[in-house]
Amino acid sequence: MKYSIVIFLFAITLGVKVSAQKESAFQEGEWFKFDMNYSGFLKAGEATLEVKSKVYEGKPVFHVVGKGWTTGAIKWFFKVDDRYETYIDKSTYAPYKFVRKIDEGGHTKNIEIEFDHDNNKALVHNKKNKTKKEMDITADVQDMVSTYYYFRNEIDVDNLKAGDELKVNMFFDEENYVFKLKYLGVENIDTDFGKMAALKFRPYVMAGRVFKEEESLTLWVSNDKNRMPLKIQADLAVGSLRADLSAFKGLKYPLKIIVK
C-alpha cells in the first residue's frame, strides 16, 4: 500500500488548454472526501481536498489542502499520514507555494517549494534534511495539486475526441517533466449520489515497482461545470486501488445527476 495517497492525488491532475479569463469552476469552501479500497474489498483509507481563501505575500490565493490516511486493519501494519498544500493565484491559477509532508510506513518527507515564475526558478526547502536548493523550472509550471485546480476550468470537451493526448508542465520532487494523459470519452457511471455522466481520462505513469504498466490509472471527472473527480482506479504491481467520491460540499454549480 506504499504511496497509496500519492497515487490518488497524482491521478486527479488534468492537462488541457486554459484561458484564465473564464469563470472558475470552483470556489472557497469546496470540500471533497474519498473512500479508498484495496483490491475491491479491503478498505484502505480516506482522503480529503479542501479549498480555502488566503493572502500569500500580499496576493489573494486559493489555499488547497489535501490529506490522506490509512484506516481499518491496514493502518496496523502500514500507516499512511499525508498532507499536501498548494497556494494558487486567484487570477492566473499559478502556484506560489507547494507543501508535501508525508509519512508512508515510516518513509517520510517534509518539503516546501516556493515558485518564482518571473525568473523560472523554484526554491526547494527540504526540512527533513535541512537543505535549500534553487532550481530552474519550465514556463507555466504547475505542482502536483495545483494542476487539477488550474486546468479543471477549461476542459473543452467539444474540441476533444477519444484518443487525444493532453500535456502539462509539472515540477515535482526536484524534477521538471511533462505530465501526459489520454482522453477516453464520456461514460455514465454509478456513484454514491446516483448515475452521473463522466469524462474519462487515462494518466500516464511509470511502470515498475508500484504500477503494472504506464496506462495503469483511470480517472472519471464529472461532465458538468464543477469538473470534480468521481472515481479513480489504479492497477498496481500487486492488487489494485480504487478511490470513490463519498461526500462533498461547497460546489460552485449544481450537481448533474442522471438517475438517483
Backbone as CSV, one residue per row, in Angstrom:
resi,resn,N_x,N_y,N_z,CA_x,CA_y,CA_z,C_x,C_y,C_z
1,MET,0.805,-1.210,0.000,0.000,0.000,0.000,0.844,1.268,0.000
2,LYS,2.154,1.130,-0.089,3.011,2.309,-0.083,2.672,3.225,-1.246
3,TYR,2.686,4.541,-0.977,2.379,5.586,-1.938,0.903,5.614,-2.344
4,SER,0.020,4.989,-1.599,-1.387,4.936,-1.991,-1.999,6.321,-2.105
5,ILE,-1.755,7.189,-1.123,-2.340,8.524,-1.181,-1.685,9.352,-2.279
6,VAL,-0.377,9.159,-2.486,0.300,9.863,-3.567,-0.318,9.483,-4.908
7,ILE,-0.580,8.208,-5.102,-1.213,7.739,-6.335,-2.529,8.457,-6.543
8,PHE,-3.311,8.543,-5.477,-4.628,9.182,-5.577,-4.511,10.643,-5.989
9,LEU,-3.685,11.410,-5.289,-3.582,12.832,-5.604,-2.985,13.046,-6.988
10,PHE,-2.049,12.201,-7.371,-1.429,12.342,-8.678,-2.440,12.092,-9.776
11,ALA,-3.348,11.167,-9.531,-4.297,10.780,-10.560,-5.302,11.863,-10.891
12,ILE,-5.540,12.795,-9.982,-6.585,13.780,-10.253,-6.098,14.969,-11.058
13,THR,-4.825,15.007,-11.467,-4.354,16.129,-12.260,-4.834,15.995,-13.689
14,LEU,-5.204,17.135,-14.311,-5.676,17.164,-15.687,-4.864,18.172,-16.483
15,GLY,-4.585,17.906,-17.744,-3.871,18.852,-18.579,-4.622,19.183,-19.844
16,VAL,-5.113,20.405,-19.969,-5.793,20.861,-21.177,-5.512,22.337,-21.396
17,LYS,-5.849,22.844,-22.586,-5.610,24.256,-22.898,-6.454,25.150,-22.021
18,VAL,-5.836,26.209,-21.503,-6.502,27.040,-20.497,-6.512,28.506,-20.887
19,SER,-7.587,29.189,-20.508,-7.669,30.647,-20.589,-8.121,31.149,-19.234
20,ALA,-7.276,31.914,-18.547,-7.568,32.318,-17.172,-8.745,33.282,-17.074
21,GLN,-9.218,33.796,-18.218,-10.328,34.740,-18.159,-11.672,34.062,-17.861
22,LYS,-11.761,32.776,-18.109,-13.025,32.088,-17.893,-13.320,31.970,-16.402
23,GLU,-14.613,32.001,-16.057,-15.011,31.921,-14.659,-14.559,30.605,-14.044
24,SER,-14.097,30.673,-12.807,-13.558,29.497,-12.135,-14.621,28.430,-11.938
25,ALA,-14.199,27.170,-11.986,-15.099,26.034,-11.766,-15.231,25.699,-10.288
26,PHE,-14.465,26.377,-9.434,-14.502,26.076,-8.003,-14.504,27.364,-7.202
27,GLN,-14.675,27.237,-5.901,-14.735,28.407,-5.034,-14.259,28.042,-3.629
28,GLU,-14.048,29.078,-2.837,-13.711,28.883,-1.428,-14.806,28.069,-0.736
29,GLY,-14.409,27.121,0.075,-15.363,26.292,0.807,-15.649,24.951,0.166
30,GLU,-15.145,24.738,-1.062,-15.337,23.438,-1.706,-14.550,22.368,-0.942
31,TRP,-15.174,21.210,-0.750,-14.558,20.124,0.034,-14.997,18.777,-0.527
32,PHE,-14.028,17.903,-0.756,-14.293,16.551,-1.236,-13.747,15.531,-0.242
33,LYS,-14.443,14.400,-0.128,-13.943,13.267,0.643,-13.993,12.018,-0.224
34,PHE,-12.951,11.193,-0.136,-12.850,9.978,-0.932,-12.602,8.770,-0.027
35,ASP,-13.269,7.660,-0.354,-13.006,6.386,0.305,-12.147,5.547,-0.624
36,MET,-11.120,4.916,-0.063,-10.175,4.134,-0.855,-10.235,2.670,-0.455
37,ASN,-10.259,1.812,-1.476,-10.320,0.376,-1.247,-9.213,-0.333,-2.012
38,TYR,-8.649,-1.367,-1.374,-7.571,-2.137,-1.971,-8.134,-3.451,-2.502
39,SER,-7.876,-3.730,-3.782,-8.303,-4.964,-4.444,-9.807,-5.202,-4.338
40,GLY,-10.579,-4.107,-4.245,-12.017,-4.193,-4.361,-12.793,-4.535,-3.115
41,PHE,-12.121,-4.934,-2.035,-12.882,-5.359,-0.864,-12.326,-4.848,0.460
42,LEU,-11.067,-4.500,0.518,-10.429,-4.107,1.771,-10.315,-2.588,1.837
43,LYS,-10.979,-1.951,2.803,-10.892,-0.510,2.926,-9.470,-0.104,3.280
44,ALA,-8.906,0.791,2.468,-7.507,1.143,2.614,-7.295,2.485,3.304
45,GLY,-8.227,3.428,3.108,-8.005,4.736,3.703,-9.024,5.749,3.241
46,GLU,-8.775,6.990,3.597,-9.633,8.102,3.213,-8.749,9.273,2.805
47,ALA,-9.316,10.170,2.010,-8.600,11.373,1.589,-9.578,12.520,1.447
48,THR,-9.104,13.738,1.677,-9.939,14.924,1.524,-9.182,15.993,0.746
49,LEU,-9.943,16.848,0.068,-9.412,18.028,-0.606,-10.296,19.206,-0.238
50,GLU,-9.678,20.294,0.219,-10.437,21.452,0.664,-9.847,22.732,0.100
51,VAL,-10.720,23.648,-0.341,-10.290,24.933,-0.879,-10.589,26.036,0.135
52,LYS,-9.552,26.773,0.521,-9.695,27.900,1.432,-9.263,29.171,0.707
53,SER,-9.534,30.329,1.296,-9.132,31.613,0.719,-8.165,32.298,1.675
54,LYS,-7.005,32.722,1.155,-5.993,33.364,1.985,-5.278,34.457,1.197
55,VAL,-4.373,35.132,1.876,-3.473,36.097,1.238,-2.049,35.581,1.427
56,TYR,-1.326,35.425,0.335,0.052,34.933,0.390,0.980,35.998,-0.174
57,GLU,1.836,36.534,0.693,2.779,37.587,0.304,2.064,38.718,-0.437
58,GLY,0.920,39.118,0.126,0.175,40.246,-0.410,-0.726,39.925,-1.584
59,LYS,-0.780,38.664,-2.009,-1.595,38.277,-3.154,-2.756,37.398,-2.705
60,PRO,-3.971,37.632,-3.222,-5.100,36.759,-2.889,-4.930,35.394,-3.559
61,VAL,-5.062,34.334,-2.777,-4.831,32.991,-3.298,-5.908,32.026,-2.821
62,PHE,-6.038,30.934,-3.570,-6.750,29.768,-3.072,-5.728,28.883,-2.370
63,HIS,-6.025,28.523,-1.127,-5.157,27.618,-0.382,-5.833,26.249,-0.370
64,VAL,-5.268,25.314,-1.120,-5.837,23.975,-1.226,-5.063,23.022,-0.323
65,VAL,-5.789,22.272,0.505,-5.177,21.321,1.421,-5.703,19.926,1.105
66,GLY,-4.792,19.005,0.816,-5.137,17.610,0.588,-4.575,16.751,1.698
67,LYS,-5.404,15.876,2.259,-4.968,14.982,3.333,-5.338,13.553,2.973
68,GLY,-4.505,12.612,3.390,-4.806,11.202,3.172,-4.280,10.364,4.312
69,TRP,-5.018,9.336,4.675,-4.596,8.495,5.791,-5.186,7.090,5.654
70,THR,-4.502,6.119,6.192,-4.992,4.749,6.198,-6.007,4.568,7.317
71,THR,-6.910,3.593,7.118,-7.928,3.280,8.117,-8.044,1.765,8.258
72,GLY,-8.792,1.351,9.278,-9.076,-0.065,9.451,-7.838,-0.884,9.769
73,ALA,-7.876,-2.159,9.371,-6.809,-3.094,9.730,-5.474,-2.732,9.095
74,ILE,-5.523,-2.111,7.907,-4.281,-1.809,7.189,-3.362,-0.901,7.990
75,LYS,-3.931,0.039,8.739,-3.082,1.005,9.448,-2.240,0.353,10.535
76,TRP,-2.598,-0.874,10.940,-1.820,-1.539,11.985,-0.500,-2.082,11.461
77,PHE,-0.422,-2.365,10.143,0.852,-2.855,9.605,1.448,-1.929,8.551
78,PHE,0.677,-0.942,8.070,1.236,0.062,7.175,0.436,1.343,7.332
79,LYS,0.989,2.297,8.047,0.283,3.535,8.351,0.682,4.637,7.381
80,VAL,-0.318,5.330,6.845,-0.104,6.477,5.963,-0.719,7.715,6.587
81,ASP,0.040,8.795,6.611,-0.456,10.086,7.089,0.182,11.160,6.205
82,ASP,-0.555,11.599,5.183,-0.021,12.516,4.178,-0.758,13.851,4.205
83,ARG,-0.016,14.903,3.903,-0.604,16.233,3.792,0.066,16.966,2.627
84,TYR,-0.766,17.509,1.750,-0.295,18.293,0.617,-0.996,19.647,0.634
85,GLU,-0.256,20.695,0.286,-0.846,22.033,0.218,-0.325,22.766,-1.015
86,THR,-1.174,23.607,-1.568,-0.731,24.493,-2.634,-1.406,25.839,-2.463
87,TYR,-0.685,26.900,-2.817,-1.201,28.265,-2.763,-1.279,28.768,-4.200
88,ILE,-2.503,28.972,-4.717,-2.736,29.246,-6.133,-3.242,30.668,-6.330
89,ASP,-2.635,31.390,-7.258,-3.090,32.732,-7.587,-4.534,32.699,-8.076
90,LYS,-5.384,33.576,-7.556,-6.805,33.560,-7.904,-7.083,34.020,-9.327
91,SER,-6.142,34.713,-9.939,-6.356,35.206,-11.296,-5.714,34.312,-12.353
92,THR,-4.480,33.887,-12.112,-3.743,33.114,-13.119,-3.737,31.618,-12.843
93,TYR,-4.065,31.222,-11.605,-4.047,29.823,-11.154,-2.640,29.235,-11.127
94,ALA,-1.625,30.097,-11.130,-0.246,29.629,-10.987,0.055,29.387,-9.506
95,PRO,0.809,28.344,-9.179,1.133,28.069,-7.783,2.287,28.945,-7.284
96,TYR,2.151,29.448,-6.064,3.230,30.201,-5.440,4.022,29.332,-4.464
97,LYS,3.339,28.363,-3.856,3.999,27.530,-2.856,3.346,26.152,-2.817
98,PHE,4.179,25.132,-2.645,3.706,23.757,-2.557,4.320,23.106,-1.321
99,VAL,3.503,22.375,-0.574,3.959,21.704,0.647,3.656,20.217,0.537
100,ARG,4.631,19.398,0.836,4.454,17.946,0.872,5.038,17.410,2.175
101,LYS,4.150,16.964,3.056,4.572,16.395,4.332,3.917,15.030,4.472
102,ILE,4.713,13.973,4.345,4.151,12.631,4.286,4.859,11.679,5.253
103,ASP,4.118,10.678,5.669,4.657,9.536,6.416,3.937,8.308,5.886
104,GLU,4.642,7.505,5.110,4.057,6.324,4.489,4.830,5.092,4.939
105,GLY,4.346,4.476,6.004,5.021,3.301,6.539,6.427,3.581,7.015
106,GLY,6.656,4.796,7.541,7.996,5.168,8.007,8.814,5.904,6.966
107,HIS,8.361,5.911,5.716,9.019,6.696,4.664,8.484,8.121,4.756
108,THR,9.330,9.057,5.166,8.871,10.417,5.442,9.539,11.437,4.517
109,LYS,8.768,12.507,4.231,9.286,13.666,3.513,8.617,14.906,4.069
110,ASN,9.364,16.001,4.095,8.834,17.284,4.545,9.466,18.366,3.676
111,ILE,8.776,18.707,2.590,9.338,19.583,1.564,8.414,20.763,1.296
112,GLU,8.995,21.949,1.175,8.268,23.137,0.755,8.952,23.702,-0.489
113,ILE,8.154,24.074,-1.480,8.680,24.629,-2.726,8.046,25.992,-2.961
114,GLU,8.868,27.002,-3.146,8.398,28.344,-3.479,8.727,28.627,-4.941
115,PHE,7.715,29.066,-5.703,7.878,29.277,-7.141,8.068,30.754,-7.462
116,ASP,9.062,31.031,-8.280,9.312,32.369,-8.827,9.084,32.273,-10.324
117,HIS,7.854,32.552,-10.759,7.511,32.369,-12.163,8.129,33.438,-13.059
118,ASP,8.402,34.610,-12.509,9.013,35.663,-13.315,10.403,35.265,-13.794
119,ASN,11.132,34.528,-12.933,12.508,34.138,-13.264,12.647,32.639,-13.534
120,ASN,11.523,31.921,-13.570,11.532,30.478,-13.822,12.469,29.741,-12.867
121,LYS,12.269,30.029,-11.572,13.060,29.396,-10.529,12.144,28.805,-9.453
122,ALA,12.647,27.787,-8.783,11.943,27.195,-7.649,12.932,27.006,-6.512
123,LEU,12.551,27.451,-5.317,13.366,27.238,-4.128,12.802,26.032,-3.389
124,VAL,13.591,24.960,-3.345,13.170,23.706,-2.718,13.782,23.628,-1.323
125,HIS,12.907,23.662,-0.315,13.354,23.595,1.072,13.027,22.210,1.622
126,ASN,14.055,21.398,1.786,13.884,20.060,2.357,14.063,20.181,3.867
127,LYS,12.945,20.262,4.575,13.008,20.470,6.023,13.535,19.252,6.760
128,LYS,13.301,18.080,6.223,13.796,16.859,6.863,15.322,16.808,6.823
129,ASN,15.882,17.138,5.663,17.336,17.101,5.511,18.012,18.434,5.798
130,LYS,17.189,19.466,6.094,17.691,20.799,6.416,18.554,21.370,5.291
131,THR,18.018,21.279,4.064,18.727,21.815,2.904,17.808,22.729,2.108
132,LYS,18.410,23.667,1.375,17.691,24.536,0.454,18.424,24.533,-0.885
133,LYS,17.639,24.472,-1.952,18.238,24.389,-3.281,17.381,25.184,-4.261
134,GLU,18.038,26.030,-5.069,17.333,26.756,-6.119,17.474,25.994,-7.425
135,MET,16.331,25.794,-8.113,16.345,25.010,-9.337,15.609,25.745,-10.449
136,ASP,15.992,25.460,-11.689,15.301,26.016,-12.843,13.987,25.276,-13.051
137,ILE,12.956,26.023,-13.452,11.668,25.415,-13.784,11.244,25.861,-15.171
138,THR,10.361,25.102,-15.780,9.854,25.458,-17.104,8.733,26.491,-16.981
139,ALA,8.414,27.134,-18.082,7.353,28.145,-18.085,5.999,27.488,-17.835
140,ASP,5.109,28.221,-17.181,3.745,27.764,-16.916,3.711,26.450,-16.142
141,VAL,4.655,26.279,-15.231,4.751,25.023,-14.488,3.702,24.972,-13.383
142,GLN,3.245,23.779,-13.090,2.300,23.538,-12.007,2.904,22.543,-11.022
143,ASP,2.350,22.525,-9.801,2.751,21.484,-8.868,1.733,20.359,-8.927
144,MET,1.949,19.358,-8.094,1.147,18.147,-8.154,-0.335,18.377,-7.879
145,VAL,-0.657,19.298,-6.972,-2.048,19.544,-6.605,-2.649,20.681,-7.421
146,SER,-1.880,21.733,-7.675,-2.437,22.906,-8.366,-2.883,22.583,-9.784
147,THR,-2.267,21.570,-10.396,-2.595,21.224,-11.775,-4.086,20.978,-11.958
148,TYR,-4.669,20.219,-11.053,-6.094,19.889,-11.162,-6.956,21.147,-11.094
149,TYR,-6.676,22.007,-10.121,-7.485,23.214,-9.950,-7.242,24.220,-11.059
150,TYR,-6.055,24.237,-11.595,-5.727,25.163,-12.681,-6.450,24.778,-13.972
151,PHE,-6.433,23.499,-14.293,-6.935,23.060,-15.581,-8.402,22.638,-15.594
152,ARG,-8.996,22.417,-14.456,-10.399,21.994,-14.467,-11.315,23.091,-14.999
153,ASN,-10.816,24.334,-15.035,-11.619,25.446,-15.524,-11.856,25.410,-17.030
154,GLU,-11.008,24.678,-17.778,-11.098,24.765,-19.238,-11.043,23.407,-19.923
155,ILE,-11.776,22.429,-19.408,-11.868,21.162,-20.133,-12.837,21.371,-21.290
156,ASP,-12.306,21.593,-22.459,-13.107,21.908,-23.640,-13.473,20.607,-24.353
157,VAL,-14.524,19.962,-23.877,-14.910,18.655,-24.396,-15.272,18.727,-25.875
158,ASP,-15.822,19.864,-26.313,-16.235,19.999,-27.712,-15.063,19.857,-28.675
159,ASN,-13.867,20.185,-28.195,-12.685,20.097,-29.051,-11.799,18.906,-28.702
160,LEU,-12.324,17.975,-27.916,-11.594,16.754,-27.587,-12.275,15.566,-28.241
161,LYS,-11.461,14.616,-28.671,-12.015,13.361,-29.180,-11.256,12.210,-28.517
162,ALA,-11.918,11.081,-28.402,-11.308,9.922,-27.754,-9.961,9.598,-28.399
163,GLY,-8.957,9.418,-27.564,-7.611,9.123,-28.050,-6.680,10.312,-28.011
164,ASP,-7.214,11.538,-27.859,-6.365,12.721,-27.760,-5.479,12.636,-26.521
165,GLU,-4.221,13.056,-26.664,-3.296,13.110,-25.538,-3.092,14.560,-25.115
166,LEU,-3.196,14.804,-23.810,-3.063,16.144,-23.239,-1.792,16.218,-22.409
167,LYS,-1.186,17.409,-22.347,0.097,17.561,-21.661,0.114,18.800,-20.781
168,VAL,0.919,18.760,-19.728,1.109,19.912,-18.851,2.509,19.841,-18.243
169,ASN,3.168,20.996,-18.101,4.459,21.053,-17.423,4.252,20.939,-15.920
170,MET,5.044,20.102,-15.273,4.914,19.905,-13.832,6.292,19.842,-13.179
171,PHE,6.367,20.364,-11.943,7.595,20.277,-11.155,7.265,19.519,-9.881
172,PHE,7.971,18.413,-9.662,7.692,17.566,-8.503,8.960,16.805,-8.124
173,ASP,9.241,16.782,-6.813,10.426,16.065,-6.324,11.704,16.497,-7.027
174,GLU,11.879,17.821,-7.153,13.076,18.415,-7.725,13.271,18.056,-9.195
175,GLU,12.191,17.842,-9.903,12.301,17.429,-11.294,11.236,18.103,-12.151
176,ASN,11.661,18.585,-13.328,10.728,19.079,-14.339,10.389,17.944,-15.297
177,TYR,9.127,17.804,-15.610,8.761,16.828,-16.614,7.410,17.199,-17.214
178,VAL,7.075,16.542,-18.304,5.799,16.762,-18.970,4.859,15.631,-18.580
179,PHE,3.798,15.991,-17.900,2.796,15.010,-17.499,1.783,14.855,-18.625
180,LYS,1.464,13.611,-18.985,0.564,13.343,-20.099,-0.602,12.471,-19.650
181,LEU,-1.743,12.668,-20.305,-2.861,11.768,-20.109,-3.687,11.702,-21.379
182,LYS,-4.434,10.621,-21.506,-5.231,10.365,-22.694,-6.716,10.538,-22.366
183,TYR,-7.442,11.230,-23.249,-8.879,11.381,-23.100,-9.572,10.180,-23.732
184,LEU,-10.463,9.529,-22.985,-11.109,8.308,-23.451,-12.581,8.491,-23.803
185,GLY,-13.150,9.674,-23.551,-14.533,9.918,-23.910,-15.439,10.090,-22.706
186,VAL,-16.754,10.080,-22.959,-17.760,10.256,-21.917,-18.356,8.905,-21.555
187,GLU,-18.565,8.693,-20.264,-19.119,7.427,-19.786,-20.047,7.699,-18.610
188,ASN,-21.202,7.057,-18.572,-22.100,7.152,-17.425,-21.679,6.130,-16.371
189,ILE,-21.480,6.605,-15.131,-21.007,5.713,-14.076,-21.919,5.818,-12.850
190,ASP,-21.927,4.766,-12.045,-22.663,4.762,-10.790,-21.808,5.385,-9.696
191,THR,-22.403,6.301,-8.925,-21.716,6.920,-7.797,-22.591,6.806,-6.556
192,ASP,-22.084,7.254,-5.426,-22.872,7.261,-4.195,-24.055,8.215,-4.284
193,PHE,-24.059,9.087,-5.284,-25.086,10.118,-5.401,-26.053,9.848,-6.555
194,GLY,-25.840,8.739,-7.264,-26.659,8.381,-8.410,-25.807,8.199,-9.655
195,LYS,-26.460,7.895,-10.757,-25.721,7.731,-12.014,-25.377,9.105,-12.570
196,MET,-24.108,9.268,-12.979,-23.629,10.556,-13.469,-22.841,10.389,-14.758
197,ALA,-22.888,11.418,-15.615,-22.054,11.450,-16.812,-20.652,11.899,-16.408
198,ALA,-19.650,11.181,-16.906,-18.270,11.466,-16.504,-17.349,11.532,-17.719
199,LEU,-16.359,12.401,-17.636,-15.270,12.433,-18.599,-14.219,11.441,-18.130
200,LYS,-13.761,10.600,-19.030,-12.848,9.519,-18.664,-11.451,9.819,-19.207
201,PHE,-10.449,9.729,-18.329,-9.060,10.006,-18.691,-8.159,8.856,-18.244
202,ARG,-7.018,8.753,-18.916,-6.008,7.770,-18.514,-4.652,8.462,-18.387
203,PRO,-4.233,8.834,-17.184,-2.910,9.445,-16.991,-1.802,8.419,-17.236
204,TYR,-0.688,8.883,-17.784,0.468,8.021,-17.993,1.349,8.041,-16.745
205,VAL,1.737,6.869,-16.278,2.599,6.750,-15.104,3.800,5.882,-15.467
206,MET,4.743,5.785,-14.550,5.933,4.982,-14.790,5.699,3.546,-14.327
207,ALA,5.793,2.599,-15.240,5.634,1.190,-14.880,6.828,0.730,-14.049
208,GLY,6.568,-0.198,-13.137,7.658,-0.702,-12.305,7.171,-1.237,-10.987
209,ARG,7.777,-0.745,-9.907,7.519,-1.299,-8.587,6.104,-1.011,-8.095
210,VAL,5.516,0.128,-8.484,4.186,0.491,-7.996,3.100,0.105,-8.999
211,PHE,3.272,0.516,-10.278,2.246,0.286,-11.287,2.609,-0.881,-12.203
212,LYS,1.567,-1.573,-12.715,1.793,-2.664,-13.649,2.372,-2.155,-14.954
213,GLU,1.798,-1.072,-15.501,2.225,-0.523,-16.778,1.931,0.968,-16.794
214,GLU,2.372,1.668,-17.856,2.253,3.125,-17.864,0.804,3.597,-18.002
215,GLU,-0.107,2.724,-18.430,-1.525,3.090,-18.518,-2.329,2.365,-17.438
216,SER,-1.829,2.367,-16.220,-2.460,1.641,-15.110,-3.483,2.469,-14.338
217,LEU,-3.605,3.752,-14.655,-4.541,4.619,-13.945,-5.705,5.026,-14.839
218,THR,-6.895,5.066,-14.269,-8.069,5.582,-14.974,-8.798,6.550,-14.050
219,LEU,-9.229,7.670,-14.602,-9.855,8.734,-13.826,-11.173,9.149,-14.466
220,TRP,-12.217,9.307,-13.640,-13.510,9.788,-14.101,-13.818,11.128,-13.434
221,VAL,-14.133,12.159,-14.234,-14.422,13.511,-13.759,-15.826,13.901,-14.193
222,SER,-16.572,14.565,-13.315,-17.959,14.913,-13.637,-18.039,15.770,-14.892
223,ASN,-18.970,15.416,-15.776,-19.160,16.153,-17.022,-20.174,17.275,-16.798
224,ASP,-19.806,18.213,-15.941,-20.599,19.405,-15.676,-19.640,20.548,-15.380
225,LYS,-20.139,21.678,-14.947,-19.278,22.832,-14.718,-18.327,22.653,-13.538
226,ASN,-18.620,21.716,-12.646,-17.764,21.510,-11.476,-16.478,20.754,-11.800
227,ARG,-16.531,19.840,-12.778,-15.358,19.041,-13.155,-14.711,18.387,-11.931
228,MET,-15.523,17.806,-11.068,-14.955,17.220,-9.852,-14.625,15.738,-10.059
229,PRO,-13.574,15.234,-9.416,-13.201,13.821,-9.561,-14.233,12.923,-8.894
230,LEU,-14.695,11.906,-9.625,-15.708,10.997,-9.110,-15.135,9.637,-8.722
231,LYS,-14.171,9.152,-9.518,-13.630,7.817,-9.263,-12.242,7.698,-9.864
232,ILE,-11.376,6.924,-9.207,-10.038,6.647,-9.697,-9.757,5.165,-9.514
233,GLN,-9.234,4.536,-10.546,-8.873,3.118,-10.483,-7.395,2.978,-10.832
234,ALA,-6.645,2.277,-9.984,-5.217,2.060,-10.218,-4.912,0.574,-10.169
235,ASP,-4.331,0.054,-11.250,-3.856,-1.325,-11.270,-2.401,-1.331,-10.821
236,LEU,-2.154,-1.876,-9.638,-0.828,-1.853,-9.048,-0.049,-3.116,-9.409
237,ALA,1.237,-3.090,-9.107,2.061,-4.278,-9.333,1.519,-5.461,-8.543
238,VAL,0.958,-5.165,-7.363,0.290,-6.189,-6.555,-1.083,-5.660,-6.175
239,GLY,-2.149,-6.231,-6.735,-3.504,-5.809,-6.414,-3.912,-4.548,-7.157
240,SER,-4.969,-3.916,-6.664,-5.487,-2.699,-7.274,-5.969,-1.744,-6.194
241,LEU,-6.096,-0.482,-6.554,-6.546,0.539,-5.623,-7.650,1.350,-6.287
242,ARG,-8.722,1.616,-5.543,-9.833,2.389,-6.074,-10.221,3.467,-5.073
243,ALA,-10.457,4.673,-5.590,-10.918,5.785,-4.767,-12.237,6.289,-5.326
244,ASP,-13.245,6.432,-4.459,-14.563,6.898,-4.863,-14.955,8.123,-4.053
245,LEU,-15.510,9.129,-4.729,-16.021,10.303,-4.031,-17.190,9.869,-3.145
246,SER,-17.095,10.156,-1.847,-18.122,9.709,-0.906,-18.887,10.859,-0.264
247,ALA,-18.324,12.073,-0.293,-19.010,13.232,0.285,-18.426,14.502,-0.320
248,PHE,-19.232,15.558,-0.326,-18.762,16.833,-0.855,-19.625,17.948,-0.283
249,LYS,-19.091,19.177,-0.368,-19.863,20.371,-0.031,-19.196,21.568,-0.687
250,GLY,-19.942,22.654,-0.771,-19.386,23.897,-1.284,-19.180,23.952,-2.774
251,LEU,-19.913,23.123,-3.567,-19.778,23.195,-5.025,-20.261,24.549,-5.546
252,LYS,-19.610,25.026,-6.569,-19.998,26.308,-7.143,-21.241,26.181,-8.010
253,TYR,-21.420,25.015,-8.640,-22.538,24.797,-9.548,-23.355,23.581,-9.106
254,PRO,-24.632,23.510,-9.503,-25.453,22.346,-9.156,-24.859,21.053,-9.716
255,LEU,-25.005,19.983,-8.964,-24.530,18.674,-9.403,-25.506,18.071,-10.404
256,LYS,-24.995,17.550,-11.509,-25.837,16.942,-12.515,-25.914,15.427,-12.290
257,ILE,-27.115,14.940,-11.966,-27.324,13.517,-11.731,-28.337,13.015,-12.768
258,ILE,-27.998,11.916,-13.439,-28.892,11.360,-14.463,-30.053,10.631,-13.804
259,VAL,-29.714,9.697,-12.891,-30.721,8.921,-12.160,-30.252,8.768,-10.729
260,LYS,-31.126,9.088,-9.750,-30.775,8.915,-8.350,-31.004,7.479,-7.912
